[in-house]
Amino acid sequence: MSAVLGLNFHHDTSACLIVDGRIHAAEEERWSGIKHNRTTRKGILTSPTHALDWCLRSAGITADDIDHVWTPSMRPTSRHGSWEATEQTELAAMLPEALGKRLKLISHHTAHVLAGYLLSGEEHAAGLVIDAGGSALGPDTASGRERITGYDLRPHSIDRVHQVAPGIAPGPSGPERTHPSLGHLYRNLALRVIPPGNEAEGSMMALAAFGDPDRFYKELRELVHLGEDGFVRIAAPWGSHTPDIPLLVGDAVWTARSADSKSLDTRADLAAAAQRVFAEAVVHVARHLRRLTAARTLVFSGGCALNSHLNGTLAEQSGFENLFVAPAPHDAGTAVGAALYAWNYVLGHPMLPTPEDADWGPLPGPLPTTALPDGYRAVSGLGDRLVPAVAALLADHHVVGWVRGGMEFGPRALGHRSILAHPGEAAAKTRLNALKQRADFRPLAPLVLAEEADAWFLGDADPFMNRVVRARHCKSDRIPAVIHHDGTARLQTVSRGHSGVRPLLEEFHRLTGVPVLLNTSLNFKGTPILRTAEQAVAATVELGLDALVVENTLVLAPHVRIGTALPASTGTDSK
């Protein structure tokens, strides 16, 4: 038996265990209930205790059975060159002794890129990682941290071929250190556009579709200098985290505290310009990597790879023939990259197959049928009639919670912990955004039968909802609930290898002629995707969903008549 473990101790705390080629992976937020498992104090580490425990139980092994343990480094640099040993000691002390003594460090960006490359199925690829910041670049504090990193990747080599590091630029009070963090730049602008209490970056990306990018483009573009050989410099202080510093754009002062003081149209214009400037910078670096590596495929990872609109632009403009975005490009995915590094490069095993699903997490557990609220009914024993019953509910424009199989690893519901609806009426989007307390301008995503995608959408999507594509104009009016203002959609393809929602989507297609469902995550505003059957029932009641499926049991809300939900011959329903 071969077993390797990857861990991430920082925000998006996570664990990934690979045993004999099978991935078991989970995020600590799904137990803590705190989105991203983010701590309140900067630099405080958190052990993925529950996620690690689940991985071991799922695989049926103990800590003593694990051959290698790796984790990405995030410790700031030290002039004395002892930063790595200090961090390793600190992290090892947070683990059981059997794991702590095996713990080794890998760079944050290398873990990011391998979480994509080693699942891409590509022999040769260029790798690009862009985020707010990663590992220390060296013992000299002037070297700073990873911000933008390019790789030439092969099965037996990981070559770092491009690094954009901090620089010094003239400032009004003398030389100023500039940080080339496109992740910080985007977040700085998002905080000034999106009021507190909302997901700033994702909301700004959505709002950009409603704006005029030309209005503020020139002023924002002046903040970013793109030079030869993939060089990026961001004017100080906007390449570092600056939530409290006012930004003067368009003869107005923009601050995080006054984000909602300007009209939505004005904020949309700044969002559109920010998205354009951001995308131009990333494409600039990607084109340089294409020249450096001559690879046909670009693997993109890091927090900035969550920007699905950017990924659509990269696919069209980077010069690469193929784009592969890691199934979990955010920091939780570094645990996957660290584990894959041990599996492939340390133990020498071949690459794992490219996944068609990311159902690497825990099952939902039993449905608490005895604790259902008054009026709710649980129907079991449906067998093969369950999927047709749920497809009929969806075809009749009911909204259904769908909880089946292993939980998705990553920030997006992929058909295992989802809320599903008919995409044929725009009112479905309005209803769900209201239920989940989301801004009405935010789109909801479609999932589509993989073999039908080309007939309904333009451009290549993926199974992990990482890329925006355009809807075919001739089909848009049939699925308005999942088409954004600019005619795009963040599309998830569902292949025959998907273990959760594929049969339901096939049946819905048979009933309606539409191979598409609206899909959003089963959670509350500001919380992680919900993990357990008990949580799913509570969400169904509080959000006012019409029905819920937990594995092979159907739960119906009081207002849904059983005759409208089930075929003529039904199983026994119980409370």
C-alpha positions as CSV (number, residue, x, y, z in Angstrom):
1,M,0.0,0.0,0.0
2,S,1.1,3.5,-0.8
3,A,-0.3,6.5,1.1
4,V,0.7,10.2,1.0
5,L,-0.8,13.2,2.7
6,G,-1.0,16.8,1.7
7,L,-2.1,19.5,4.3
8,N,-2.9,23.2,4.2
9,F,-2.7,25.0,7.5
10,H,-3.7,28.5,6.4
11,H,-7.0,29.9,5.2
12,D,-9.0,27.4,3.2
13,T,-7.6,24.8,5.6
14,S,-7.7,21.4,4.1
15,A,-6.4,17.8,3.9
16,C,-5.8,15.5,0.9
17,L,-4.9,11.8,1.3
18,I,-4.0,9.6,-1.6
19,V,-4.1,5.9,-1.0
20,D,-3.4,3.4,-3.8
21,G,-4.3,6.1,-6.3
22,R,-7.6,7.1,-4.7
23,I,-8.1,10.7,-3.6
24,H,-9.8,11.5,-0.2
25,A,-10.0,15.3,0.3
26,A,-11.9,17.7,2.4
27,E,-11.9,21.3,3.6
28,E,-12.0,22.1,7.3
29,E,-14.7,24.8,6.7
30,R,-17.3,22.1,6.1
31,W,-17.0,21.2,9.8
32,S,-16.2,24.6,11.4
33,G,-19.0,26.4,9.5
34,I,-16.6,29.4,9.0
35,K,-16.2,30.1,5.3
36,H,-12.6,29.6,4.2
37,N,-11.9,28.6,7.8
38,R,-10.3,32.0,8.0
39,T,-9.0,33.1,11.4
40,T,-9.5,36.6,12.8
41,R,-5.8,37.2,13.5
42,K,-3.3,37.4,10.6
43,G,-0.8,34.6,10.5
44,I,-2.6,32.3,13.0
45,L,-2.4,28.7,11.8
46,T,-5.2,26.2,11.9
47,S,-4.8,22.5,11.7
48,P,-7.3,20.6,9.4
49,T,-8.2,18.4,12.3
50,H,-11.7,17.2,11.2
51,A,-10.7,17.0,7.5
52,L,-7.7,14.9,8.3
53,D,-9.6,12.6,10.6
54,W,-12.2,12.1,8.0
55,C,-9.6,11.3,5.3
56,L,-8.0,8.7,7.5
57,R,-11.4,7.1,8.4
58,S,-12.5,7.2,4.7
59,A,-9.4,5.4,3.6
60,G,-9.5,2.9,6.5
61,I,-5.9,3.6,7.6
62,T,-4.1,5.3,10.5
63,A,-1.4,8.0,10.7
64,D,1.3,5.2,11.0
65,D,0.4,4.0,7.5
66,I,1.2,7.2,5.7
67,D,4.5,7.3,3.8
68,H,5.0,11.0,3.2
69,V,3.4,14.3,4.5
70,W,3.9,17.6,2.6
71,T,2.5,21.0,3.2
72,P,2.9,24.4,1.4
73,S,5.1,27.0,3.1
74,M,3.7,30.4,3.9
75,R,6.1,31.7,6.6
76,P,7.6,35.2,6.0
77,T,11.3,35.4,5.3
78,S,14.0,35.8,7.8
79,R,17.3,37.5,7.5
80,H,18.9,34.6,9.3
81,G,17.8,32.0,6.8
82,S,16.1,29.8,9.4
83,W,12.5,30.5,8.3
84,E,12.0,27.1,6.8
85,A,13.1,25.1,9.8
86,T,11.1,27.3,12.1
87,E,7.9,26.8,10.1
88,Q,8.4,23.1,9.7
89,T,8.8,22.7,13.5
90,E,5.8,24.8,14.3
91,L,3.5,22.9,11.8
92,A,4.8,19.5,12.9
93,A,3.9,20.2,16.5
94,M,0.3,20.6,15.4
95,L,0.1,17.1,14.1
96,P,0.2,13.6,15.6
97,E,3.8,12.5,16.1
98,A,3.6,9.9,13.4
99,L,2.7,12.6,10.9
100,G,4.8,15.5,12.3
101,K,8.1,13.6,12.0
102,R,7.4,13.0,8.3
103,L,6.3,16.5,7.5
104,K,8.2,18.4,4.7
105,L,7.6,21.8,3.0
106,I,6.9,22.6,-0.6
107,S,6.5,26.1,-2.0
108,H,2.9,27.5,-2.0
109,H,2.9,28.2,-5.7
110,T,4.4,24.8,-6.6
111,A,1.6,23.1,-4.6
112,H,-0.9,25.3,-6.5
113,V,0.3,24.5,-9.9
114,L,0.7,20.7,-9.3
115,A,-2.9,20.5,-8.1
116,G,-3.7,21.3,-11.7
117,Y,-0.9,19.9,-13.8
118,L,-0.8,16.4,-12.2
119,L,-4.5,16.0,-12.9
120,S,-4.5,17.5,-16.4
121,G,-3.4,14.4,-18.2
122,E,-0.8,16.5,-20.1
123,E,2.8,15.4,-20.5
124,H,4.1,18.9,-21.1
125,A,2.4,22.1,-19.9
126,A,3.1,25.6,-18.9
127,G,2.0,26.5,-15.4
128,L,0.8,29.9,-14.2
129,V,0.0,30.7,-10.6
130,I,-1.3,34.1,-9.6
131,D,-2.7,35.0,-6.1
132,A,-2.4,37.5,-3.4
133,G,0.8,36.0,-2.1
134,G,2.6,32.7,-1.5
135,S,5.8,31.4,-0.1
136,A,8.9,33.4,0.7
137,L,11.2,33.7,-2.3
138,G,14.3,33.5,-0.2
139,P,16.1,34.3,3.1
140,D,16.6,37.9,2.0
141,T,13.6,39.9,3.0
142,A,13.9,42.1,-0.1
143,S,13.0,39.1,-2.2
144,G,9.4,39.1,-0.9
145,R,6.8,36.4,-1.6
146,E,5.5,34.6,-4.6
147,R,2.9,36.7,-6.4
148,I,3.1,35.7,-10.1
149,T,5.0,32.5,-11.0
150,G,5.5,30.6,-14.3
151,Y,6.5,27.0,-14.8
152,D,7.6,24.6,-17.4
153,L,6.1,21.3,-16.3
154,R,7.0,17.7,-17.3
155,P,6.5,14.3,-15.6
156,H,10.1,14.4,-14.3
157,S,10.8,18.1,-13.8
158,I,9.2,21.2,-12.3
159,D,11.1,24.2,-13.7
160,R,10.3,27.7,-12.4
161,V,10.9,29.8,-15.5
162,H,9.2,33.1,-14.6
163,Q,9.0,35.0,-11.4
164,V,7.6,38.5,-10.9
165,A,9.1,39.8,-7.7
166,P,8.7,43.1,-5.8
167,G,10.6,46.1,-7.1
168,I,11.5,49.7,-6.2
169,A,9.8,52.6,-7.9
170,P,10.0,56.4,-7.5
171,G,7.4,57.8,-5.2
172,P,6.3,61.3,-4.0
173,S,8.3,60.8,-0.8
174,G,11.2,58.8,-2.2
175,P,11.7,55.3,-3.4
176,E,8.7,53.0,-2.8
177,R,8.6,49.2,-2.8
178,T,6.0,47.9,-5.2
179,H,4.3,44.5,-4.9
180,P,3.2,42.8,-8.1
181,S,0.1,41.1,-6.6
182,L,-2.7,41.1,-9.1
183,G,-4.7,39.3,-6.5
184,H,-4.4,42.2,-4.1
185,L,-5.1,44.7,-6.8
186,Y,-8.4,43.0,-7.8
187,R,-9.4,42.7,-4.2
188,N,-8.6,46.3,-3.4
189,L,-10.8,47.4,-6.2
190,A,-13.6,45.0,-5.3
191,L,-13.7,46.2,-1.7
192,R,-14.3,49.7,-3.1
193,V,-17.1,48.6,-5.4
194,I,-19.0,45.9,-3.3
195,P,-20.5,46.9,0.1
196,P,-19.4,44.9,3.2
197,G,-21.1,41.7,3.9
198,N,-20.9,40.4,0.3
199,E,-18.3,38.3,-1.5
200,A,-16.3,41.2,-2.9
201,E,-14.3,39.6,-5.8
202,G,-17.1,37.3,-7.1
203,S,-19.7,40.1,-6.9
204,M,-17.4,42.6,-8.7
205,M,-16.8,40.1,-11.5
206,A,-20.6,39.7,-11.9
207,L,-21.3,43.4,-11.7
208,A,-18.7,44.1,-14.4
209,A,-21.0,42.7,-17.1
210,F,-23.4,45.7,-16.5
211,G,-20.7,48.4,-16.8
212,D,-18.9,50.4,-19.4
213,P,-15.2,49.4,-19.2
214,D,-14.1,52.5,-21.1
215,R,-15.2,55.1,-18.5
216,F,-12.5,54.4,-15.9
217,Y,-10.2,52.2,-18.0
218,K,-7.4,54.8,-18.6
219,E,-7.1,55.7,-14.9
220,L,-7.0,52.1,-13.7
221,R,-4.6,51.0,-16.5
222,E,-2.1,53.6,-15.3
223,L,-1.8,51.7,-12.1
224,V,-0.4,48.6,-13.9
225,H,2.8,48.7,-16.0
226,L,3.3,45.7,-18.4
227,G,6.8,45.4,-19.6
228,E,8.9,43.0,-21.7
229,D,9.3,39.4,-20.8
230,G,6.1,39.1,-18.8
231,F,7.0,41.9,-16.4
232,V,4.3,43.4,-14.2
233,R,4.6,46.3,-11.9
234,I,1.6,47.7,-9.9
235,A,1.8,51.2,-8.6
236,A,2.3,51.4,-4.8
237,P,0.4,50.7,-2.7
238,W,-2.2,48.9,-4.8
239,G,-0.3,45.6,-5.2
240,S,-0.6,45.0,-1.5
241,H,-3.6,44.8,0.8
242,T,-4.9,48.4,1.3
243,P,-8.5,48.3,2.4
244,D,-8.3,51.7,4.2
245,I,-6.4,53.8,1.7
246,P,-8.6,56.1,-0.5
247,L,-8.4,55.7,-4.3
248,L,-9.0,58.7,-6.5
249,V,-10.7,57.6,-9.8
250,G,-13.1,59.7,-11.9
251,D,-12.8,62.7,-9.7
252,A,-14.3,60.7,-6.8
253,V,-12.7,59.1,-3.8
254,W,-13.3,55.3,-3.5
255,T,-12.9,53.6,-0.1
256,A,-14.1,50.3,1.3
257,R,-16.2,52.0,3.9
258,S,-18.1,54.1,1.3
259,A,-18.6,51.4,-1.4
260,D,-22.3,51.7,-1.4
261,S,-22.3,55.6,-1.5
262,K,-22.1,55.6,-5.3
263,S,-24.7,54.5,-7.8
264,L,-24.8,50.9,-8.9
265,D,-24.2,52.1,-12.5
266,T,-21.0,54.0,-11.5
267,R,-19.8,51.0,-9.5
268,A,-20.5,48.7,-12.5
269,D,-18.3,50.9,-14.7
270,L,-15.4,50.7,-12.3
271,A,-15.9,46.9,-12.0
272,A,-15.9,46.6,-15.8
273,A,-12.6,48.5,-16.1
274,A,-11.1,46.5,-13.2
275,Q,-11.9,43.2,-14.9
276,R,-10.5,44.4,-18.2
277,V,-7.2,45.7,-16.7
278,F,-6.8,42.5,-14.6
279,A,-7.4,40.2,-17.6
280,E,-5.0,42.2,-19.8
281,A,-2.2,41.7,-17.2
282,V,-2.8,38.0,-16.8
283,V,-3.0,37.4,-20.6
284,H,0.3,39.4,-20.9
285,V,2.1,37.0,-18.5
286,A,0.5,33.9,-20.2
287,R,1.7,35.0,-23.6
288,H,5.2,35.3,-22.3
289,L,5.0,31.8,-20.8
290,R,3.8,30.5,-24.2
291,R,7.0,31.9,-25.8
292,L,9.2,30.5,-23.0
293,T,7.9,27.0,-22.9
294,A,6.4,26.3,-26.3
295,A,3.8,24.2,-24.5
296,R,0.4,23.7,-26.1
297,T,-1.5,23.7,-22.7
298,L,-1.6,26.2,-20.0
299,V,-2.4,25.1,-16.4
300,F,-3.7,28.0,-14.4
301,S,-4.1,28.0,-10.6
302,G,-4.0,30.2,-7.5
303,G,-6.8,32.4,-6.1
304,C,-7.0,34.5,-9.3
305,A,-8.0,31.3,-11.2
306,L,-11.3,31.5,-9.5
307,N,-12.2,34.4,-11.8
308,S,-14.1,32.4,-14.3
309,H,-14.6,35.4,-16.7
310,L,-10.8,35.8,-16.7
311,N,-10.4,32.1,-17.6
312,G,-12.7,32.5,-20.5
313,T,-10.5,35.4,-21.8
314,L,-7.4,33.3,-21.2
315,A,-8.7,30.5,-23.3
316,E,-9.4,32.8,-26.1
317,Q,-6.4,35.2,-26.0
318,S,-3.4,33.5,-24.3
319,G,-2.0,31.8,-27.4
320,F,-2.3,28.3,-25.8
321,E,-4.3,25.7,-27.6
322,N,-5.7,24.3,-24.3
323,L,-6.4,25.7,-20.8
324,F,-6.7,23.5,-17.7
325,V,-7.8,25.1,-14.5
326,A,-7.2,23.1,-11.3
327,P,-10.4,21.5,-9.9
328,A,-9.7,23.5,-6.7
329,P,-7.5,26.4,-7.7
330,H,-7.9,28.2,-4.4
331,D,-5.7,27.6,-1.3
332,A,-7.5,24.4,-0.2
333,G,-6.2,22.9,-3.4
334,T,-2.6,23.3,-2.3
335,A,-3.2,20.2,-0.1
336,V,-4.1,18.3,-3.2
337,G,-1.0,19.6,-5.0
338,A,1.2,18.7,-2.1
339,A,-0.2,15.2,-1.9
340,L,0.2,14.7,-5.7
341,Y,3.8,15.9,-5.5
342,A,4.5,13.1,-3.1
343,W,2.6,10.6,-5.1
344,N,4.2,11.4,-8.5
345,Y,7.6,13.0,-7.9
346,V,8.6,11.4,-4.5
347,L,7.2,7.9,-4.9
348,G,7.4,7.9,-8.7
349,H,3.8,6.7,-9.4
350,P,2.3,7.6,-12.8
351,M,-0.2,10.5,-13.0
352,L,-3.7,9.8,-11.8
353,P,-6.5,9.9,-14.5
354,T,-8.0,13.4,-15.2
355,P,-11.0,13.6,-12.9
356,E,-14.5,14.0,-14.3
357,D,-15.9,14.9,-10.8
358,A,-14.4,16.2,-7.5
359,D,-16.5,14.1,-5.2
360,W,-13.6,13.5,-2.9
361,G,-15.3,14.3,0.4
362,P,-17.6,12.8,3.0
363,L,-21.1,11.3,2.4
364,P,-24.0,13.2,3.9
365,G,-24.9,10.6,6.5
366,P,-28.4,9.4,7.3
367,L,-31.5,11.5,6.9
368,P,-33.0,12.5,10.3
369,T,-36.6,11.5,9.2
370,T,-37.9,11.5,12.8
371,A,-36.9,15.1,13.2
372,L,-38.6,16.5,10.1
373,P,-40.7,19.7,10.8
374,D,-44.5,19.4,10.8
375,G,-45.9,18.9,7.3
376,Y,-42.7,17.7,5.7
377,R,-42.8,14.1,4.4
378,A,-40.0,11.7,3.6
379,V,-40.6,9.2,0.9
380,S,-38.2,6.2,0.7
381,G,-38.1,3.0,-1.2
382,L,-38.6,4.7,-4.6
383,G,-35.6,2.9,-6.2
384,D,-35.5,3.6,-9.9
385,R,-38.5,5.9,-9.6
386,L,-36.6,8.5,-7.6
387,V,-34.9,10.2,-10.5
388,P,-38.0,10.4,-12.7
389,A,-39.9,11.8,-9.7
390,V,-37.3,14.6,-9.1
391,A,-37.0,15.3,-12.8
392,A,-40.8,15.8,-12.9
393,L,-40.6,18.2,-10.0
394,L,-37.9,20.2,-11.7
395,A,-39.8,20.2,-15.0
396,D,-42.8,21.6,-13.1
397,H,-40.5,24.5,-11.9
398,H,-40.1,23.3,-8.3
399,V,-36.7,24.1,-6.6
400,V,-35.0,21.0,-5.2
401,G,-32.1,20.4,-2.9
402,W,-29.8,17.6,-4.2
403,V,-27.5,15.8,-1.7
404,R,-26.0,12.7,-3.1
405,G,-22.6,11.0,-2.9
406,G,-19.2,12.3,-1.8
407,M,-19.0,16.0,-1.1
408,E,-17.4,18.2,-3.7
409,F,-13.9,19.4,-2.9
410,G,-13.5,23.1,-3.9
411,P,-15.5,26.3,-3.6
412,R,-18.4,25.3,-6.0
413,A,-21.3,22.9,-5.8
414,L,-20.9,20.4,-8.6
415,G,-24.0,18.3,-8.2
416,H,-23.5,16.7,-4.9
417,R,-24.5,19.5,-2.4
418,S,-26.6,21.6,-4.8
419,I,-29.9,23.5,-5.2
420,L,-31.3,22.7,-8.6
421,A,-34.0,24.4,-10.7
422,H,-35.5,24.6,-14.2
423,P,-33.4,27.2,-16.2
424,G,-36.3,28.1,-18.4
425,E,-37.7,31.1,-16.5
426,A,-35.7,34.1,-15.3
427,A,-37.9,34.2,-12.2
428,A,-36.0,31.1,-10.9
429,K,-32.8,33.2,-10.6
430,T,-34.7,36.0,-8.9
431,R,-36.2,33.6,-6.4
432,L,-33.0,31.9,-5.6
433,N,-30.9,35.1,-5.3
434,A,-33.6,36.3,-2.9
435,L,-33.6,33.1,-0.8
436,K,-29.8,33.1,-0.5
437,Q,-29.7,36.9,0.1
438,R,-27.5,37.5,-3.0
439,A,-27.5,40.7,-5.1
440,D,-29.9,40.3,-8.0
441,F,-27.2,41.2,-10.5
442,R,-25.3,38.0,-9.6
443,P,-25.8,35.1,-12.1
444,L,-26.5,31.5,-11.3
445,A,-24.6,28.7,-13.1
446,P,-25.8,26.0,-15.5
447,L,-24.8,22.4,-15.6
448,V,-25.1,20.7,-18.9
449,L,-24.8,17.2,-20.4
450,A,-21.2,17.2,-21.7
451,E,-22.2,15.8,-25.1
452,E,-24.9,18.5,-25.5
453,A,-22.7,21.5,-24.5
454,D,-21.7,22.5,-28.1
455,A,-25.3,22.7,-29.2
456,W,-26.1,25.2,-26.4
457,F,-22.8,27.1,-25.7
458,L,-19.8,28.5,-27.5
459,G,-16.4,27.7,-26.1
460,D,-14.9,24.9,-24.0
461,A,-16.1,24.5,-20.5
462,D,-15.0,22.0,-17.8
463,P,-16.4,19.7,-15.1
464,F,-15.5,22.1,-12.3
465,M,-17.3,25.3,-13.3
466,N,-14.1,27.2,-13.7
467,R,-14.7,29.0,-17.0
468,V,-17.2,31.4,-18.5
469,V,-18.4,30.6,-22.1
470,R,-21.0,32.3,-24.3
471,A,-24.5,30.9,-24.7
472,R,-25.6,30.3,-28.3
473,H,-28.0,33.1,-29.2
474,C,-30.5,30.7,-30.7
475,K,-30.8,28.9,-27.3
476,S,-30.6,31.7,-24.8
477,D,-34.3,32.3,-24.6
478,R,-34.8,28.7,-23.5
479,I,-32.5,29.0,-20.5
480,P,-32.7,32.7,-19.3
481,A,-32.2,31.8,-15.6
482,V,-28.6,30.8,-16.2
483,I,-27.6,33.4,-18.8
484,H,-25.8,36.5,-17.5
485,H,-26.4,40.1,-18.7
486,D,-23.5,39.9,-21.2
487,G,-24.7,36.6,-22.7
488,T,-22.2,34.4,-20.8
489,A,-22.6,31.5,-18.4
490,R,-20.2,29.9,-15.9
491,L,-20.7,26.4,-17.3
492,Q,-20.2,23.0,-15.7
493,T,-20.1,20.0,-18.1
494,V,-21.5,16.7,-16.7
495,S,-20.0,13.6,-18.2
496,R,-21.0,10.0,-17.8
497,G,-18.3,9.7,-15.1
498,H,-20.1,12.1,-12.8
499,S,-21.5,10.1,-9.8
500,G,-24.0,12.6,-8.5
501,V,-26.3,14.4,-11.0
502,R,-25.9,12.8,-14.4
503,P,-29.0,10.4,-14.3
504,L,-31.2,13.3,-13.2
505,L,-29.9,15.6,-15.9
506,E,-30.5,12.9,-18.5
507,E,-34.1,12.4,-17.3
508,F,-34.8,16.2,-17.2
509,H,-33.5,16.4,-20.8
510,R,-35.9,13.6,-21.8
511,L,-38.9,15.4,-20.2
512,T,-38.2,18.9,-21.4
513,G,-35.8,18.8,-24.3
514,V,-33.4,20.9,-22.3
515,P,-30.1,19.3,-21.2
516,V,-29.4,22.1,-18.7
517,L,-30.2,22.6,-15.1
518,L,-29.7,25.7,-12.9
519,N,-27.2,24.8,-10.2
520,T,-26.2,26.7,-7.1
521,S,-24.6,25.7,-3.8
522,L,-26.7,24.4,-0.9
523,N,-25.7,26.9,1.8
524,F,-26.7,30.1,3.5
525,K,-25.3,33.5,2.9
526,G,-21.8,33.7,4.2
527,T,-21.5,30.0,5.1
528,P,-19.6,27.1,3.4
529,I,-21.5,24.5,1.4
530,L,-23.4,22.3,3.8
531,R,-22.0,18.9,4.5
532,T,-24.6,16.7,6.3
533,A,-28.1,15.4,5.7
534,E,-29.2,17.2,8.9
535,Q,-27.9,20.5,7.7
536,A,-29.6,19.9,4.3
537,V,-33.0,19.5,6.0
538,A,-32.5,22.6,8.0
539,A,-31.6,24.6,4.9
540,T,-34.5,23.2,2.9
541,V,-36.9,24.5,5.6
542,E,-35.2,27.8,6.2
543,L,-34.7,28.6,2.5
544,G,-38.1,27.5,1.5
545,L,-37.1,24.8,-1.0
546,D,-39.9,22.7,-2.5
547,A,-38.1,19.4,-2.0
548,L,-34.9,17.7,-1.0
549,V,-33.2,14.6,-2.1
550,V,-30.7,12.9,0.4
551,E,-29.2,9.9,-1.2
552,N,-32.2,7.7,-2.0
553,T,-34.9,9.5,0.1
554,L,-37.1,12.3,-1.2
555,V,-38.3,15.0,1.3
556,L,-41.4,17.0,0.2
557,A,-42.4,20.4,1.6
558,P,-46.0,20.7,2.9
559,H,-47.2,22.7,-0.2
560,V,-46.0,20.0,-2.6
561,R,-48.6,17.3,-3.2
562,I,-47.2,13.8,-3.4
563,G,-49.3,13.1,-6.5
564,T,-47.5,15.9,-8.4
565,A,-44.1,14.6,-7.4
566,L,-44.3,10.9,-7.9
567,P,-45.4,8.4,-10.6
568,A,-48.7,6.7,-10.1
569,S,-47.2,3.8,-8.1
570,T,-45.3,5.1,-5.1
571,G,-43.4,3.9,-2.1
572,T,-44.5,4.5,1.4
573,D,-44.2,8.0,2.7
574,S,-43.4,8.7,6.3
575,K,-42.8,11.7,8.5
